[in-house]
Amino acid sequence: MTTTYNCTSEDQRALGLEHAQRAISEKKCVVFPTDTVYGIAADAFSPQAVTMLLASKGRGRTMPPPVLIPRINALDGLATDVSADARKLAEAFWPGGLTLILHAQPSLDWDLGETQGTVALRMPADEVAQELLTLTGPLAVSSANRTGQPPAQTAAEARAQLAESVEVYLEGGFRPVEGTDAVPSTIVDATGRSCAWCATAQCPWSNSGSTFRASWAWARFRWLSPRKNPKKSRRRPNRQLTIQQPKGQPQKSRPLKKLPTSRPRRFGRLTGEPGTPGHPRPGRGRHAAQG
């Protein structure tokens, strides 16, 4: 039987968390608020529960759900080969709206779908979500909506779409802030040698929301495009990495240090400067080869 609890009341909140913990242990789904939108959750280590979550959303195994964790030290227990850059991002923006795609621990007995050996991890900045995760441990979580429908910003909106497929609905008010649109988290692929933001169309992971909002300056990871005017300075401006926060909350920024100040030279000393003998490109003006 589906039950809704008003988590703005302390008594209802305690009862709701207890019921949600019991439902997770019974391999059932629950809906709860996060710092972005409402999420539908199931036991990440139960293939049966994950299958029920995907079926509730009308989604297949090709779009596996991310995993929410209660503490940052759970990172090394669930992922392996975590790069220094990924660890710095987690330390800077967790808890918060950042999802990191990492290599999953091969020893873990779970089946989230067709993950290709990876796992998407996030630590939400929401009290109700944190309390539930502390009770249950890591949970497979996706946005609380049917595939193709807008993400739910209240438990009532989630129930209108998911109905009886969910055992417990924890109502915690409007998310992220009443009167604003849903703010899904930013997804970063940290499985390579350097981090890169991952668009929904390019990334199979479903997050709490069908899209993400990002304001990234990736000067540390990618070269700037060639300049049209070579006479202009090639020095790079100071760059910052910014996660968009819900309206009314301060933005989080972290400067990207040790940026390269210039492009590497395309031609070394052995080939000379443009216009000199043996150089593959003709010179101009006084550097032009004398004929």
C-alpha positions as CSV (number, residue, x, y, z in Angstrom):
1,M,0.0,0.0,0.0
2,T,1.4,3.4,-1.0
3,T,1.8,5.9,1.8
4,T,2.8,9.6,1.8
5,Y,4.5,11.3,4.7
6,N,4.9,15.0,5.3
7,C,8.5,15.4,6.3
8,T,8.1,19.1,7.3
9,S,6.6,17.6,10.5
10,E,9.1,16.0,12.8
11,D,6.8,13.1,13.8
12,Q,5.8,12.3,10.2
13,R,9.4,12.6,9.1
14,A,10.6,10.0,11.6
15,L,7.8,7.6,10.6
16,G,8.4,8.2,6.9
17,L,12.1,7.5,7.1
18,E,11.5,4.3,9.1
19,H,9.0,3.1,6.6
20,A,11.2,4.1,3.7
21,Q,14.1,2.2,5.2
22,R,11.9,-0.9,5.6
23,A,10.7,-0.6,2.0
24,I,14.3,-0.4,0.7
25,S,15.2,-3.5,2.6
26,E,12.1,-5.3,1.0
27,K,13.4,-4.3,-2.5
28,K,10.7,-1.7,-3.1
29,C,10.9,1.8,-4.4
30,V,10.6,5.1,-2.5
31,V,10.4,8.7,-3.5
32,F,12.2,11.4,-1.6
33,P,13.4,15.0,-2.1
34,T,16.9,15.9,-3.1
35,D,18.7,19.3,-3.6
36,T,17.8,19.2,-7.3
37,V,14.4,17.5,-7.9
38,Y,12.5,14.5,-6.3
39,G,14.1,11.2,-6.9
40,I,12.9,7.6,-7.0
41,A,15.2,5.3,-5.2
42,A,15.9,1.5,-4.8
43,D,18.6,-0.7,-3.2
44,A,21.6,-0.3,-5.5
45,F,22.8,-3.8,-4.6
46,S,19.6,-5.5,-5.5
47,P,19.1,-6.3,-9.3
48,Q,15.4,-6.9,-8.6
49,A,15.0,-3.5,-6.9
50,V,16.8,-1.7,-9.8
51,T,14.7,-3.5,-12.3
52,M,11.6,-2.3,-10.5
53,L,12.9,1.3,-10.5
54,L,13.5,1.2,-14.2
55,A,10.1,-0.3,-14.9
56,S,8.4,2.4,-12.8
57,K,10.0,5.0,-15.0
58,G,9.3,3.1,-18.2
59,R,13.0,2.9,-18.9
60,G,15.3,0.1,-20.1
61,R,18.7,-1.2,-19.0
62,T,20.5,1.1,-21.5
63,M,19.9,4.0,-19.1
64,P,21.2,2.9,-15.7
65,P,20.5,5.1,-12.7
66,P,23.2,7.0,-10.8
67,V,24.0,6.1,-7.2
68,L,23.6,8.6,-4.3
69,I,25.9,8.3,-1.3
70,P,25.7,9.7,2.2
71,R,29.4,10.5,2.7
72,I,32.4,11.4,0.5
73,N,34.5,8.5,1.9
74,A,32.1,6.1,0.2
75,L,33.7,7.2,-3.1
76,D,36.6,4.8,-2.8
77,G,34.4,1.9,-1.7
78,L,32.3,2.2,-4.9
79,A,34.7,3.4,-7.4
80,T,38.3,2.7,-8.4
81,D,41.1,4.6,-10.2
82,V,39.7,7.9,-9.0
83,S,41.9,10.6,-10.5
84,A,43.2,13.5,-8.5
85,D,41.1,16.0,-10.5
86,A,37.9,14.0,-9.8
87,R,38.8,13.8,-6.1
88,K,39.3,17.6,-6.0
89,L,35.9,18.2,-7.7
90,A,34.2,15.9,-5.2
91,E,35.8,17.7,-2.3
92,A,34.9,21.1,-3.7
93,F,31.3,20.5,-4.8
94,W,30.0,17.6,-2.6
95,P,27.4,17.7,-1.1
96,G,25.9,19.4,-4.1
97,G,24.7,19.2,-7.7
98,L,27.7,17.3,-9.2
99,T,27.5,13.8,-10.6
100,L,30.8,12.0,-11.3
101,I,31.1,9.1,-13.7
102,L,33.9,6.8,-12.4
103,H,35.1,3.2,-12.9
104,A,33.1,0.9,-10.7
105,Q,34.7,-1.4,-8.2
106,P,34.9,-4.7,-10.0
107,S,34.4,-6.7,-6.7
108,L,30.9,-5.2,-6.0
109,D,27.9,-7.4,-6.5
110,W,25.5,-5.2,-8.2
111,D,23.7,-4.8,-11.6
112,L,22.6,-1.3,-12.4
113,G,22.2,-2.0,-16.1
114,E,24.5,-1.5,-19.1
115,T,27.1,0.6,-17.3
116,Q,30.1,-0.6,-19.2
117,G,32.0,-1.0,-16.0
118,T,31.3,2.5,-14.7
119,V,29.1,4.1,-12.0
120,A,27.7,7.6,-11.6
121,L,28.0,8.9,-8.0
122,R,26.6,12.0,-6.3
123,M,26.3,13.2,-2.7
124,P,23.1,15.3,-2.4
125,A,22.9,18.5,-0.2
126,D,19.5,17.8,1.3
127,E,18.7,16.9,4.9
128,V,15.9,14.4,4.2
129,A,18.0,12.7,1.5
130,Q,21.1,12.6,3.8
131,E,19.1,11.1,6.6
132,L,17.6,8.4,4.4
133,L,21.0,7.5,2.8
134,T,22.5,7.3,6.3
135,L,19.9,4.7,7.2
136,T,20.0,2.7,4.0
137,G,23.5,3.2,2.5
138,P,24.0,3.9,-1.2
139,L,20.8,4.0,-3.3
140,A,20.2,3.8,-7.0
141,V,18.3,7.0,-7.8
142,S,16.7,8.6,-10.8
143,S,14.4,11.5,-11.2
144,A,10.9,10.7,-10.0
145,N,9.0,10.9,-13.3
146,R,8.0,8.7,-16.2
147,T,10.5,8.9,-19.0
148,G,9.8,11.8,-21.3
149,Q,7.8,13.7,-18.6
150,P,9.0,16.7,-16.6
151,P,10.8,15.8,-13.4
152,A,8.7,16.1,-10.2
153,Q,9.3,19.0,-7.9
154,T,7.0,17.8,-5.2
155,A,6.0,14.3,-3.9
156,A,2.5,15.0,-5.1
157,E,3.7,15.5,-8.7
158,A,5.8,12.3,-8.5
159,R,2.8,10.3,-7.2
160,A,0.7,11.6,-10.1
161,Q,3.2,10.0,-12.5
162,L,4.4,6.9,-10.6
163,A,1.3,6.0,-8.7
164,E,1.3,2.6,-6.9
165,S,4.7,1.6,-8.3
166,V,6.3,3.3,-5.2
167,E,5.8,2.1,-1.7
168,V,6.7,5.4,0.2
169,Y,6.5,9.1,-0.8
170,L,8.4,11.5,1.4
171,E,7.0,15.0,0.9
172,G,9.5,17.7,1.8
173,G,8.1,20.7,0.0
174,F,9.0,22.2,-3.4
175,R,12.4,21.4,-4.9
176,P,14.7,23.2,-5.4
177,V,13.0,26.5,-4.6
178,E,9.3,27.2,-5.0
179,G,8.6,29.2,-8.2
180,T,11.8,28.1,-10.0
181,D,12.4,25.4,-12.6
182,A,14.0,22.1,-11.9
183,V,17.8,22.3,-11.6
184,P,19.3,18.9,-12.5
185,S,22.9,18.2,-11.5
186,T,25.9,18.6,-13.7
187,I,27.4,15.4,-15.0
188,V,31.2,15.0,-15.4
189,D,32.9,12.0,-16.9
190,A,36.0,11.3,-14.8
191,T,36.9,7.9,-16.3
192,G,39.6,9.2,-18.7
193,R,43.0,10.8,-18.1
194,S,41.2,14.2,-17.7
195,C,37.7,15.2,-16.7
196,A,35.1,16.3,-19.3
197,W,31.5,17.4,-18.9
198,C,29.1,14.9,-20.4
199,A,25.9,16.0,-22.2
200,T,22.7,14.0,-21.8
201,A,22.7,13.1,-25.6
202,Q,26.3,11.7,-25.3
203,C,26.0,10.1,-21.9
204,P,23.7,7.1,-21.1
205,W,23.4,7.9,-17.4
206,S,20.0,9.2,-16.3
207,N,20.4,11.8,-13.6
208,S,17.9,13.6,-11.3
209,G,16.5,15.4,-14.4
210,S,16.6,14.8,-18.1
211,T,19.2,17.6,-18.7
212,F,21.9,19.4,-16.8
213,R,22.9,23.0,-16.4
214,A,26.6,23.7,-16.4
215,S,28.9,26.8,-16.6
216,W,32.3,25.2,-17.1
217,A,35.6,26.8,-18.0
218,W,37.6,23.8,-19.2
219,A,40.8,25.6,-19.9
220,R,42.7,23.1,-17.7
221,F,41.5,20.1,-19.7
222,R,41.2,21.5,-23.3
223,W,43.1,23.9,-25.5
224,L,41.4,27.0,-26.6
225,S,40.3,27.2,-30.2
226,P,42.9,28.8,-32.6
227,R,42.8,32.6,-32.5
228,K,41.8,34.5,-35.7
229,N,44.3,37.3,-35.0
230,P,47.7,35.9,-34.3
231,K,49.0,39.3,-33.1
232,K,46.8,39.2,-30.0
233,S,48.2,37.9,-26.8
234,R,48.0,34.2,-26.3
235,R,47.9,34.5,-22.5
236,R,44.9,32.7,-21.0
237,P,42.6,34.5,-18.7
238,N,42.0,33.3,-15.1
239,R,39.4,30.5,-15.3
240,Q,37.0,29.3,-12.7
241,L,34.9,26.1,-12.4
242,T,31.3,26.9,-11.4
243,I,28.4,24.7,-10.4
244,Q,25.0,26.4,-10.9
245,Q,23.1,26.4,-7.6
246,P,19.3,26.8,-7.1
247,K,18.0,30.4,-7.2
248,G,18.6,32.1,-3.9
249,Q,21.6,30.0,-2.9
250,P,25.2,31.2,-3.3
251,Q,27.1,29.9,-6.3
252,K,30.1,27.6,-5.7
253,S,33.3,28.4,-7.6
254,R,36.8,26.9,-7.6
255,P,39.7,28.5,-9.5
256,L,41.6,26.3,-11.9
257,K,45.2,26.8,-11.0
258,K,48.4,26.2,-12.9
259,L,46.9,27.0,-16.3
260,P,49.4,27.0,-19.2
261,T,50.1,30.5,-20.3
262,S,50.8,29.8,-23.9
263,R,50.4,27.3,-26.7
264,P,53.3,24.9,-27.3
265,R,55.3,25.8,-30.4
266,R,54.2,24.0,-33.4
267,F,57.7,24.0,-35.0
268,G,60.9,23.5,-33.1
269,R,64.3,25.1,-33.6
270,L,65.4,22.5,-36.2
271,T,62.7,23.5,-38.6
272,G,63.3,27.3,-38.0
273,E,60.9,30.1,-38.3
274,P,58.4,30.7,-41.1
275,G,60.2,31.9,-44.2
276,T,63.5,30.2,-43.5
277,P,64.8,27.4,-45.7
278,G,63.3,24.0,-45.0
279,H,60.2,25.4,-43.2
280,P,56.9,24.0,-44.5
281,R,55.2,27.3,-44.5
282,P,56.2,30.4,-46.5
283,G,57.0,33.6,-44.6
284,R,55.7,37.1,-45.0
285,G,57.3,40.5,-45.1
286,R,60.9,40.6,-44.0
287,H,60.8,36.9,-43.0
288,A,60.0,35.9,-46.7
289,A,62.6,33.8,-48.4
290,Q,64.8,35.9,-50.7
291,G,64.5,34.9,-54.3
